Amino acid sequence: MDDITQKQIDYFNNTCSEIVKLSNKVFNLNLKFDPIDEQEPEAYNSWYSAYVRDVADQMESKFYGLFKNLESAHIVKPVPSFANLDEIFNTIDNTLTKLQKY
């Protein structure tokens, strides 16, 4: 299992927050995003492994929940099951950026 750094968590929180902000602005939605707020343990032990699993699960759950809300609002198409998170982020960002121009 790969380590998850605070920088990755911050990037995830910022990106999802921007997507929600842009979606609410462009489509007058009322989406909300609760950022991940976990403190990284100082020692690399079983608590650290649990932290990594918990953060990874939260990232997946929160992102797919956000994507599902955007899909329900007909903003994005359903995503293929083989797509990774970066591809989905890019899809959402590209869609919202294009639509914001109009």
Beta strands, then each sheet from edge to edge (+ up, - down):
end
